[in-house]
Amino acid sequence: MVKVVVCGAAGGIGQPLSLLLKQSELITHLALYDVVNAPGVAADLSHINTRSTVTGHGKEAMNEALQGAHTVVIPAGVPRKPGMTRDDLFKINAGIIRDLSEGIARNCPTAFILVISNPVNSTVPIVAEVLKQHGAFDPRRVFGISTLDVVRSSRFVYELDSSIDPKSTRVTVIGGHSGVTIVPVLSKIPGQKFTKDQLDLLTHRIQYGGDEVVKAKDGAGSATLSMAYAGARFTLAILEATVAGKTGLVESTYVNLHADEEGTAAFRARTHLEYFAQDVEFGREGVSKILPLPELSAYEQALLDAAVPELKVNINKGTAFITDASKI
Ligand SMILES: NC(=O)c1ccc[n+]([C@@H]2O[C@H](COP(=O)([O-])OP(=O)(O)OC[C@H]3O[C@@H](n4cnc5c(N)ncnc54)[C@H](O)[C@@H]3O)[C@@H](O)[C@H]2O)c1
């Protein structure tokens, strides 16, 4: 039995993400939880002729939805509106993530938790702190999905050089998942030499790609379809490793660095960061290894230097939301 729960399943991301997950043979039970319309989305998806059972769970049925889950994917919350930064979302989404994490700690404390809700730099620490309070935190099992940055990187590089295959060209993206904290490591793409102008253009588009979508949707939300694609890619990689036992799978993802104490000790001592996005190799228990940082160009090192202080603020904000709620 492999039960995957999508929290926020009736939303702009949740619906197409659930559609993509319904196609996986690795999932036996797809449980859709949302405060609105989950039974409707579930009934619709349940007619698709793959093996998994689909169930819908409304507002009052969070515990039932989460009970015994193998993996919980969370795109629940509010998306960004024009003029809003990811950080502006914090107050609303932080509370939603806290409540869902409480539900996970009670109903499926060993589940893999994949967080999409923004600001990811802060929502992942919130999940961790709630689980710690319940004695259920395993850093190998909690992930911030930053895959959209990776997907955008390959696509935007392809727009400059159509000789690469955008699907198989995986760009490492380190740091965090908002604005300046997103650090694409473009220097490691085989065969690529970008000019300074091209680097500036690519970096800006990757760091602020979300804004292009928010603006084009003109008040109707943020990235949903490309995010669902990225979210499904990440979720399926986790399932391939944890259910099917596939080895050698690597994705850039935002994790708690204690998931690999030994591998990250020097980096933690140098930066005093507890969370960071980096290439992670998956295994049966989730994180099997956090890969060493690639050698950065001077351009990328400058981006990382700018990212670290911002990342610290975001992490502290998420942590303090749980550990010191009176100060928020
Ligand atoms: N990680 C990323 O790269 C990335 C990219 C795009 C958007 N996002 C984030 O994903 C989130 C969802 O975006 P969206 O466009 O799907 O928004 P949306 O408003 O279309 O959908 C959110 C869904 O969450 C549901 N919801 C709200 N509170 C809930 C709760 N307590 N329990 C369960 N469900 C709840 C809503 O009813 C809604 O159906 C936002 O925080 C957005 O910023 C992340």
The ligand as an SDF file (V2000), in Angstrom:
LIG
                    3D

 44 48  0  0  0  0  0  0  0  0999 V2000
    7.2920   25.7830   -4.6800 N   0  0  0  0  0  0  0  0  0  0  0  0
    7.0080   26.4730   -5.7790 C   0  0  0  0  0  0  0  0  0  0  0  0
    7.8380   26.5410   -6.7000 O   0  0  0  0  0  0  0  0  0  0  0  0
    5.6720   27.1410   -5.9730 C   0  0  0  0  0  0  0  0  0  0  0  0
    5.2990   27.5980   -7.2380 C   0  0  0  0  0  0  0  0  0  0  0  0
    4.0660   28.1860   -7.3820 C   0  0  0  0  0  0  0  0  0  0  0  0
    3.2380   28.3470   -6.2730 C   0  0  0  0  0  0  0  0  0  0  0  0
    3.6330   27.8970   -5.0590 N   0  0  0  0  0  0  0  0  0  0  0  0
    2.7840   28.0180   -3.8570 C   0  0  0  0  0  0  0  0  0  0  0  0
    1.8390   26.9420   -3.8090 O   0  0  0  0  0  0  0  0  0  0  0  0
    0.6910   27.3580   -3.0360 C   0  0  0  0  0  0  0  0  0  0  0  0
   -0.6010   27.0300   -3.7650 C   0  0  0  0  0  0  0  0  0  0  0  0
   -0.7090   27.7570   -4.9730 O   0  0  0  0  0  0  0  0  0  0  0  0
   -1.9950   27.5970   -5.9140 P   0  0  0  0  0  0  0  0  0  0  0  0
   -1.7630   28.4610   -7.0900 O   0  0  0  0  0  0  0  0  0  0  0  0
   -2.3330   26.1720   -6.1010 O   0  0  0  0  0  0  0  0  0  0  0  0
   -3.1120   28.2770   -4.9720 O   0  0  0  0  0  0  0  0  0  0  0  0
   -4.6940   28.0430   -5.0030 P   0  0  0  0  0  0  0  0  0  0  0  0
   -5.3160   29.1060   -4.1810 O   0  0  0  0  0  0  0  0  0  0  0  0
   -5.1710   27.8600   -6.4030 O   0  0  0  0  0  0  0  0  0  0  0  0
   -4.8510   26.6320   -4.2680 O   0  0  0  0  0  0  0  0  0  0  0  0
   -4.5650   26.4780   -2.9100 C   0  0  0  0  0  0  0  0  0  0  0  0
   -5.5250   25.4410   -2.3870 C   0  0  0  0  0  0  0  0  0  0  0  0
   -5.2160   25.2380   -1.0120 O   0  0  0  0  0  0  0  0  0  0  0  0
   -6.4400   25.0650   -0.3340 C   0  0  0  0  0  0  0  0  0  0  0  0
   -6.2580   25.3040    1.1000 N   0  0  0  0  0  0  0  0  0  0  0  0
   -6.2170   26.4920    1.7720 C   0  0  0  0  0  0  0  0  0  0  0  0
   -6.0810   26.2650    3.0790 N   0  0  0  0  0  0  0  0  0  0  0  0
   -6.0250   24.9180    3.2490 C   0  0  0  0  0  0  0  0  0  0  0  0
   -5.8870   24.0750    4.3770 C   0  0  0  0  0  0  0  0  0  0  0  0
   -5.7780   24.5770    5.6090 N   0  0  0  0  0  0  0  0  0  0  0  0
   -5.8890   22.7370    4.1800 N   0  0  0  0  0  0  0  0  0  0  0  0
   -5.9990   22.2270    2.9280 C   0  0  0  0  0  0  0  0  0  0  0  0
   -6.1340   22.9670    1.8280 N   0  0  0  0  0  0  0  0  0  0  0  0
   -6.1450   24.3060    1.9890 C   0  0  0  0  0  0  0  0  0  0  0  0
   -7.3960   26.0480   -1.0000 C   0  0  0  0  0  0  0  0  0  0  0  0
   -8.7600   25.7050   -0.7430 O   0  0  0  0  0  0  0  0  0  0  0  0
   -6.9930   25.8960   -2.4550 C   0  0  0  0  0  0  0  0  0  0  0  0
   -7.7780   24.8980   -3.1090 O   0  0  0  0  0  0  0  0  0  0  0  0
    0.9070   28.8390   -2.7640 C   0  0  0  0  0  0  0  0  0  0  0  0
    1.4930   28.9940   -1.4970 O   0  0  0  0  0  0  0  0  0  0  0  0
    1.9290   29.2510   -3.8260 C   0  0  0  0  0  0  0  0  0  0  0  0
    2.6670   30.3850   -3.4460 O   0  0  0  0  0  0  0  0  0  0  0  0
    4.8270   27.2890   -4.9010 C   0  0  0  0  0  0  0  0  0  0  0  0
  1  2  1  0
  2  3  2  0
  2  4  1  0
  4  5  1  0
  4 44  2  0
  5  6  2  0
  6  7  1  0
  7  8  2  0
  8  9  1  0
  8 44  1  0
  9 10  1  0
  9 42  1  0
 10 11  1  0
 11 12  1  0
 11 40  1  0
 12 13  1  0
 13 14  1  0
 14 15  2  0
 14 16  1  0
 14 17  1  0
 17 18  1  0
 18 19  2  0
 18 20  1  0
 18 21  1  0
 21 22  1  0
 22 23  1  0
 23 24  1  0
 23 38  1  0
 24 25  1  0
 25 26  1  0
 25 36  1  0
 26 27  1  0
 26 35  1  0
 27 28  2  0
 28 29  1  0
 29 30  1  0
 29 35  2  0
 30 31  1  0
 30 32  2  0
 32 33  1  0
 33 34  2  0
 34 35  1  0
 36 37  1  0
 36 38  1  0
 38 39  1  0
 40 41  1  0
 40 42  1  0
 42 43  1  0
M  CHG  2   8   1  16  -1
M  END
$$$$
